[in-house]
């Protein structure tokens, strides 16, 4: 585009003007080159067969509906053992990680499949169904992880060994039938519509699951009555809470798994009569999002836009005027390179910029070596050798680009610069355009230098400070969420699991950037300690999510607090327990500042007595007192059996207790991780 500004004649001519010719026109040639290259990029995705994102999402969905019941089956098998097994815990961890990876993969395929629908209503229906399945997986994952965190943290008692063998046949049968139900739903819904026969098959599978769940609930209630026999109802409830809390947590979350699966199947049946019953998938940002105020007014975004504009226009000015023999005038290379290399990386920008120089230099040199060695001959053998070398080089560099996390951007630059240089100049000549290669390398160096200079002059903020702020905000949000949930004046349950996850994920990403930022005179970034803190906060988030589901009527965000939670909040012991939880959160909040303690010497926060206080003894005493008080409440005095374990008051109280105790244990791990990392 510098040719427009360069005096003299050129090959640019506007269309529909006198003297315009398509052949030989630089603008037309550029458009044709881009069009042909883009067409080949699209065509290659159809060989040897079309790789549609929706087909990948369907294959992933088939695997997910197998892995989810399998994970619950593994969980109940291990939980039915006389005592926890470390090997069993490892197996559950592996299956949890696999389920999380599959869910993340399917989420990406669903988003990308929007481009493939081409207005076909059936494919849009399939995307809605897959999106509903994704939500089912995420909600089930939260419950499984909370069950694992609560039920596998302590030794099981005698009542556990007597209760679980009675329930295991019902648990296994329910797992099998739920897998059958989900498999039927997925296979029948892949064409975007349900026939009458398919709808009947889903209804039959739903009826079987409901029957199995009812039998499981009845067996659980009967076994509980037979094993825990006391004269008074409140004494029996107190023993259940004290001795069978993990079992009640497992039962509630397993019942939630069955309910969510039934809800998914019922949504498919309603989708058959109402094509808009399932919500639309969140599509790509609309054109109006270009003026999204939350982005345009964000200080970080404005800082990046200013630095980017300065780097591009500075490169334009240098290229326009040139500089002696170093840069020729009317050279767009510096500005173009700067625009391509711009990124929002905060901590690792220096590392990535150096890697980009490696990619440009190595790619250019390798391309020249191949051209000089194999491009001298224009016969068939010589051309075949160049083509083979180009193919192998492209495969190697693009494989690195698509499969390497750390070196992907280097692989991309190696492919772009190396492949182009191999074909530059045609065949039959060993001469090399060393001057042009030097201009490319020097232009890249100058572009990167401009980006670095403006990053130094207008710093966007250090990644370590941003990571510290994200972790601090996560702890504060946790304290605020727990305060609202146990506040008697708050009548509804607002889910914080999504907001907390976003803050933790943001802090985690910035922590990785902080590890690569230049520290200069500062002490090294405490990467191991920060990673451990992030892991414990994720565990806290899973426990909070499962507790919020159990607290709300209808198990939905914004639902009214259920009777059990209201009964718990009325007791004086609950206020003492909530106060201890708040004290624990306030005690660990100052410890987060260790990540901005960047000088040698002891962290001042360790001098506080509260920083080393575990609150374990106080929590145990408050928990026992709360169990005794809530056991006497009329809400737990029902003689009739529950409709489902998810609605059983003892299960709900156990879920709240277990989640709070699990969060406190994770916060203690958070505390010790920081104390060990000093």
Steps between C-alpha positions, in 0.01 A plus 500: 500500500802728514488499119205739518723754676810449287538760222512382144310243298390173651279208412207614713192618312155545645226289338244666272752767402670566171802279439407236757615149405445196719806318365816632658324727747667471840178534698318238294796263519509536879127429531523198271796364695316539831183346357676196354702446818190526717311263272774239531499540879126429505522213251772319692260460796283274280779249431509209549154567646318810631601582858187677620515641854145376562600143416787532747258636760270203443784251540609676819141494628485122450815462706369735769172314552711190556763661723256682731310190624830311505646763733200476732530121490869521591419744779236275653723193469779671690258649752356156569840372614562458877757782499630762253764378256773721361497304176125553479544873552757510221260322267225751578742787443592364156137462400418850626781648292390305194140616542613862534715476185217348298252764618741781407560341160130469426441860606751618240350280227150635574624858468683430173209310347302822465681568173393161361124525546441713187147572618410132538247483781575137585866578569401795720269267695787256544722780630235591758480139613876469525510827693242364746711186542805716569315674785399161638864390497623815676236482773565130553875565513451754781299247701743214441798710605322624815400142587858388456631788712255440784461121507862394448670723757451287812473140612162335472327346799313180571167642387655576163607138456148384582315758289689500169472124421122540519505794260761380252265287281261794467783741422641272231157447343430874495838571338429247227154634427614863496771409249237328286276807523776745403618275216146475360458878525826578321462248220139593426564875508798517264280559198351810666150357542321221684266254337205346680688174550804681642284704738337181630843343554611803706179494705550130580860560603387791722242279669764238579737762648220647714417154630864426581538833678184439704628156601837648596332769712280244675794266562710785642222615734422146616865415565546825689202426724619147571864592570438817702235408757439755772207574726462859388490638148745780574752258651482283187550808278799608710665159464439501125667839470792398719566148372355489148568847360717384203241236408221760497713734287564217255130412487391860437749560220429161339129584505587834335681309225187296428276810510725695262502210256121475513475876453720478190279226354182696578646807331554295184138387507377858540736613227314266268175694540663841554814550288597801713469332841875457542687832520708615207871441515704809580616600155806684386509871594265706290602802294367729774758355742761716325363784713469307824559762771626243750790433261554847357514661844715229656832661607704195395341497155550874447862468605552217251325695220725801563819291500391315185420820314831660596698191391322477161519871415862522615581209268306677224702819548834317498403300191364805317813712540757218518842531657803501274597157377347334802137546392380603159225760483139403436549172685189357667679203655554648847140617549359172363727294723405708806128452431546122468713466814270700729363301793348559842753287683610677815772300668633285217512771231880521517539123470259478209659792316840332518339179376353688204845617398613138509211395279564771239877451487498119498214481251670739259839327522357147463297611199807650335709188565239277336458736205875523439550124535202358310365791297788524250347244264172533315473135402235270640727347763606841633145630516386180672778537758398859576134398523580211735719719719231768507238243601711344777606839633141622500377187678767532770451870567121492484491195726700706751262791452183298566627261767756691708392736775834668560640518144186533288565862395860413403371210287260736323775749415734219390232376260411845364856621442659168404242383244486840331877528475532150349285603203641850461676567173388192309729220381822493304698738714718465806499874564338612823324822588720563803416869502129426516554242772700748703224760457244248627705413807594860581139612449383234744759606757398865473129414526563295814721777639217751453256272681745450788573873528133594525440216746769652721384860458128416544500189718162324507561367849717217623357152471598420859294792633201401287527137617518616861193718449307211346582268789411770752165563328428125499545478877284808554225364276502171693456686828217710355323193359510308830382807690195532273413131517489495881337841537140463624394824331601371153207296368639374170810309393714669238753265344858625522663192346534652153638834614741331741620264225569792266703684762704191587560420132609859433740487794633165380571635150674809635703280736641315199584832337663623823734202496643622167507874567839670550551539874808725490590581864196319642502154654385207287128450448363239741357284226471176701325675789264685268409181310422325828283795609311490169439124534356541850275786387363281220414234761328765709304606195373144434379468860332840482327409171355175638384676816327775301316242289371328815399826671266638235144388444476350155883481496517812282689826526292763680269244659367554850691343786355161586347421838807315622732795437257738665484266801879488520531878478258545793718313748753688718760232427474582128589860566804386699601265219453771237706736712785250518493455124519876451791521746680228303452683172615828656803322650625365166421815300816686615711194412424559131726804520799267507484500119589871495767462769791528257796571726726276704392443857208361694150581382343737760164322479645197677538704818123503547361241739190458285710401199603179678167425669320199348160535677471120487410455869249784492342366181460150643332636813272732301407217263403267784291774661328579171424133437340471841289813449388427145415140586229629735344718232158383370629507141694178571215331689311367197395139531408454135776396262637759256396512135868504407828523685548845352197616701587313818558752785782298659675479163463875449637580846789258439571669168524843662709370792726294279557786255589746775739254664655414160551869422659557839737206438593643159559843652733338753689346208512846343641635825765228533602528134588866555669433833713225347595719206663776702 
